[in-house]
């Protein structure tokens, strides 16, 4: 059976089948390989973080509508039992952990308090979680996988990384026949910071690569926002600049499945061929 997904008991979630899993792992291997070839080191973040860590990034100020939090059951209230698939609020303890809606947070928290080289590069993958108004199969999920390549260091370094991986994405997508459109987007991490918000209007900080109306990758400039919030510094003492390149793995799976009429084996072969044509891993 080569079914794309199975039911996870909710329209917001998906269980990837064997063919889908092979394709996602191949894609993730390619994107990871791009980062490693550029000098990135791979790190492994946890799937949730203390609320105090995510609060540093204004997650609950700028993106409260997307936020998921996790708390334990309150056993002092008796044996908790879900009713209609839900635990009542009085059966839960306070929520001390938050589920991230972006993978790159792990890179900044890993380097918190560090002095980094001007050309630092890391790559990581994580489960991301977003509380959306509606869900639509693999197009929009409550839980999905995002691979990122994150630059920390000088501003010039962050921009070189953006330029380099923009070329890689465009070459790879062209070899696949996807014909992605590069579009400026407007969801900066720092939208409540007046000065940075003004700069974002003058010079876009995020570009998405869209297949039709679906964004499957993006490049993002954060200036020194995360460097300041995590006290990440350069050798001269100034706060580090950061940028990141992000790949929504389930969305790549969806568009490649559509492109190859749900033949996942053909999609896998095409990905391998395109990776070689565009410069391999």
C-alpha positions as CSV (number, residue, x, y, z in Angstrom):
1,X,0.0,0.0,0.0
2,X,1.4,3.4,-1.0
3,X,-1.1,5.6,0.8
4,X,0.0,9.1,1.5
5,X,-1.3,9.3,5.1
6,X,-3.4,7.6,7.7
7,X,-5.8,8.9,10.2
8,X,-4.5,10.2,13.5
9,X,-8.0,10.7,15.0
10,X,-8.1,14.4,14.0
11,X,-8.2,16.4,10.8
12,X,-5.4,18.5,12.3
13,X,-3.0,15.5,12.4
14,X,-1.6,13.0,10.0
15,X,0.3,9.7,10.2
16,X,2.6,9.4,7.2
17,X,2.6,6.1,5.5
18,X,5.7,4.1,4.5
19,X,6.1,5.8,1.0
20,X,5.5,9.2,2.5
21,X,8.0,8.6,5.3
22,X,10.6,7.5,2.8
23,X,10.0,10.6,0.7
24,X,10.1,13.0,3.7
25,X,13.3,11.4,5.0
26,X,14.9,11.7,1.5
27,X,14.0,15.4,1.4
28,X,15.2,16.0,4.9
29,X,18.5,14.3,4.1
30,X,18.9,16.6,1.0
31,X,18.2,19.8,3.0
32,X,20.4,18.6,5.9
33,X,23.1,17.8,3.4
34,X,23.0,21.3,2.0
35,X,23.6,22.7,5.4
36,X,26.4,20.3,6.3
37,X,28.1,21.0,3.0
38,X,28.0,24.7,3.8
39,X,29.7,24.0,7.2
40,X,26.7,23.7,9.5
41,X,26.8,21.5,12.6
42,X,23.6,19.6,13.4
43,X,21.9,19.9,16.8
44,X,18.8,18.1,18.2
45,X,16.2,20.2,20.0
46,X,13.4,19.0,22.3
47,X,9.8,19.1,21.1
48,X,8.8,21.5,23.8
49,X,10.5,24.3,25.8
50,X,9.9,26.1,29.1
51,X,7.4,28.9,28.7
52,X,10.0,31.2,30.1
53,X,12.2,30.4,27.1
54,X,9.6,31.0,24.4
55,X,8.4,34.1,26.2
56,X,11.8,35.7,25.5
57,X,10.9,35.7,21.8
58,X,7.5,37.5,22.4
59,X,5.8,34.3,21.2
60,X,2.8,34.9,23.5
61,X,2.6,38.6,22.6
62,X,3.0,38.4,18.8
63,X,1.6,34.9,18.1
64,X,-0.9,34.0,20.9
65,X,-3.4,32.7,18.4
66,X,-0.8,30.0,17.3
67,X,0.3,28.9,20.7
68,X,-0.1,25.5,22.2
69,X,1.0,24.8,25.8
70,X,1.4,21.6,27.8
71,X,0.6,20.9,31.4
72,X,0.3,17.8,33.6
73,X,-2.8,16.3,35.1
74,X,-3.8,17.4,38.6
75,X,-4.0,14.1,40.5
76,X,-5.0,15.8,43.7
77,X,-8.4,16.4,42.3
78,X,-9.0,12.7,42.0
79,X,-8.6,10.4,39.1
80,X,-8.8,12.6,35.9
81,X,-11.0,11.3,33.1
82,X,-11.5,12.8,29.7
83,X,-15.1,13.6,28.7
84,X,-15.9,13.9,25.0
85,X,-12.2,13.6,24.3
86,X,-11.2,16.5,26.6
87,X,-9.9,17.1,30.1
88,X,-11.7,19.8,32.0
89,X,-9.5,22.8,33.0
90,X,-9.9,22.0,36.7
91,X,-8.2,18.6,36.0
92,X,-5.0,20.3,34.8
93,X,-2.0,21.8,36.6
94,X,-0.4,25.0,35.3
95,X,1.2,24.9,31.9
96,X,5.0,25.3,32.3
97,X,6.0,24.1,28.8
98,X,5.2,25.5,25.4
99,X,5.2,23.8,22.1
100,X,7.2,25.8,19.5
101,X,5.7,27.0,16.2
102,X,9.2,27.3,14.6
103,X,12.2,25.1,14.7
104,X,14.9,27.8,14.8
105,X,14.1,28.7,18.5
106,X,16.2,25.7,19.5
107,X,19.3,27.1,17.7
108,X,19.1,30.4,19.6
109,X,18.5,28.7,23.0
110,X,21.3,26.3,22.4
111,X,23.7,29.3,21.9
112,X,22.2,31.4,24.7
113,X,25.0,33.3,26.5
114,X,27.6,32.2,24.0
115,X,30.2,34.1,22.0
116,X,30.0,32.7,18.4
117,X,32.1,33.0,15.4
118,X,31.1,35.5,12.7
119,X,30.2,32.6,10.3
120,X,28.4,30.2,12.6
121,X,25.9,27.8,10.9
122,X,23.7,25.1,12.5
123,X,20.9,22.9,11.2
124,X,18.1,21.2,13.1
125,X,14.7,19.6,12.6
126,X,11.8,19.7,15.0
127,X,8.1,19.1,15.4
128,X,6.3,22.5,15.2
129,X,2.8,23.1,16.6
130,X,0.3,25.7,15.5
131,X,-3.2,26.4,16.7
132,X,-4.9,27.3,13.5
133,X,-8.5,28.4,12.8
134,X,-8.9,25.6,10.4
135,X,-6.8,22.6,9.1
136,X,-6.5,21.2,5.6
137,X,-4.7,17.9,5.4
138,X,-1.0,18.2,4.7
139,X,-1.5,21.9,3.7
140,X,-2.1,23.0,7.2
141,X,-1.5,20.8,10.3
142,X,-1.5,21.3,14.0
143,X,1.8,19.3,14.2
144,X,4.3,19.2,11.4
145,X,8.1,18.8,10.7
146,X,10.3,21.7,9.8
147,X,14.0,21.5,8.8
148,X,16.0,24.7,9.3
149,X,19.4,26.0,8.5
150,X,20.3,28.8,10.9
151,X,23.0,31.4,10.5
152,X,24.4,33.3,13.5
153,X,27.2,35.8,13.3
154,X,27.8,39.0,11.3
155,X,25.0,40.6,9.2
156,X,27.0,39.9,6.0
157,X,27.2,36.2,6.9
158,X,23.4,36.0,7.5
159,X,22.8,37.6,4.1
160,X,25.3,35.4,2.3
161,X,23.5,32.3,3.7
162,X,20.1,33.6,2.6
163,X,21.5,34.3,-0.9
164,X,23.2,30.9,-1.1
165,X,20.2,28.8,-0.1
166,X,17.8,30.9,-2.2
167,X,19.8,29.7,-5.2
168,X,19.8,26.1,-3.9
169,X,16.0,26.1,-3.5
170,X,15.4,27.7,-6.9
171,X,17.8,25.2,-8.7
172,X,16.3,22.2,-6.9
173,X,12.7,23.2,-7.5
174,X,13.5,23.9,-11.1
175,X,15.0,20.4,-11.5
176,X,11.9,19.0,-10.0
177,X,9.6,21.0,-12.3
178,X,7.9,22.7,-9.4
179,X,8.2,26.3,-10.7
180,X,8.1,28.0,-7.3
181,X,7.3,31.7,-7.0
182,X,9.4,33.7,-4.5
183,X,7.1,36.1,-2.7
184,X,7.7,38.7,0.1
185,X,5.8,37.8,3.3
186,X,4.9,39.8,6.3
187,X,5.1,37.8,9.5
188,X,8.3,39.0,11.2
189,X,9.1,37.6,14.7
190,X,9.4,41.2,16.0
191,X,6.2,42.8,14.8
192,X,5.6,44.6,18.1
193,X,9.0,46.3,18.0
194,X,8.4,49.6,16.4
195,X,11.9,50.2,14.9
196,X,12.3,46.7,13.6
197,X,8.7,46.7,12.2
198,X,9.6,49.9,10.3
199,X,12.7,48.3,8.9
200,X,10.7,45.3,7.8
201,X,8.4,47.5,5.8
202,X,11.4,49.2,4.1
203,X,13.2,45.9,3.5
204,X,11.3,42.6,3.6
205,X,12.7,40.2,6.2
206,X,10.9,37.1,4.9
207,X,10.5,35.5,1.5
208,X,8.4,32.4,0.8
209,X,8.8,30.0,-2.0
210,X,5.2,29.1,-3.1
211,X,3.8,26.3,-5.2
212,X,0.5,27.8,-6.3
213,X,-0.7,29.5,-3.1
214,X,1.2,27.1,-0.7
215,X,4.5,28.1,0.8
216,X,6.8,25.2,1.2
217,X,10.1,27.0,2.1
218,X,11.2,30.4,3.3
219,X,14.2,32.5,4.0
220,X,14.1,34.8,7.0
221,X,16.2,37.7,8.3
222,X,15.9,38.5,12.0
223,X,18.7,41.2,12.3
224,X,20.0,41.0,15.9
225,X,16.6,40.3,17.6
226,X,17.5,36.8,18.7
227,X,21.1,37.7,19.5
228,X,19.8,40.3,21.9
229,X,17.1,38.1,23.5
230,X,19.5,35.2,24.1
231,X,22.6,37.4,24.7
232,X,24.5,35.7,21.8
233,X,27.5,37.9,21.0
234,X,30.3,38.1,18.5
235,X,34.0,38.4,19.4
236,X,33.9,42.2,19.4
237,X,31.1,42.1,22.0
238,X,28.2,43.1,19.8
239,X,25.1,41.0,19.6
240,X,25.0,38.4,16.8
241,X,22.8,38.7,13.8
242,X,20.7,35.7,12.6
243,X,18.9,34.4,9.6
244,X,17.3,31.1,8.8
245,X,16.1,28.9,5.9
246,X,13.1,26.8,6.6
247,X,11.5,23.8,4.8
248,X,8.0,22.5,5.7
249,X,8.5,18.8,5.0
250,X,4.9,17.7,4.9
251,X,4.1,20.4,2.4
252,X,7.0,19.3,0.1
253,X,5.5,15.8,0.4
254,X,2.1,17.1,-0.6
255,X,3.2,19.1,-3.7
256,X,5.4,16.3,-4.9
257,X,2.6,13.8,-4.5
258,X,0.3,16.1,-6.5
259,X,2.9,16.6,-9.2
260,X,3.4,12.8,-9.6
261,X,-0.3,11.9,-9.4
262,X,0.1,10.3,-5.9
263,X,2.9,7.9,-7.2
264,X,5.3,8.3,-4.3
265,X,7.9,6.0,-5.8
266,X,8.0,8.2,-8.9
267,X,8.2,11.3,-6.7
268,X,11.1,9.7,-4.7
269,X,13.0,8.9,-7.9
270,X,12.4,12.5,-9.2
271,X,13.8,13.9,-5.9
272,X,16.9,11.9,-6.1
273,X,17.5,12.8,-9.7
274,X,16.8,16.5,-9.0
275,X,19.2,16.5,-6.1
276,X,22.0,15.2,-8.3
277,X,21.2,17.7,-11.0
278,X,21.1,20.6,-8.6
279,X,24.3,19.7,-6.9
280,X,23.4,16.7,-4.7
281,X,23.5,16.6,-0.9
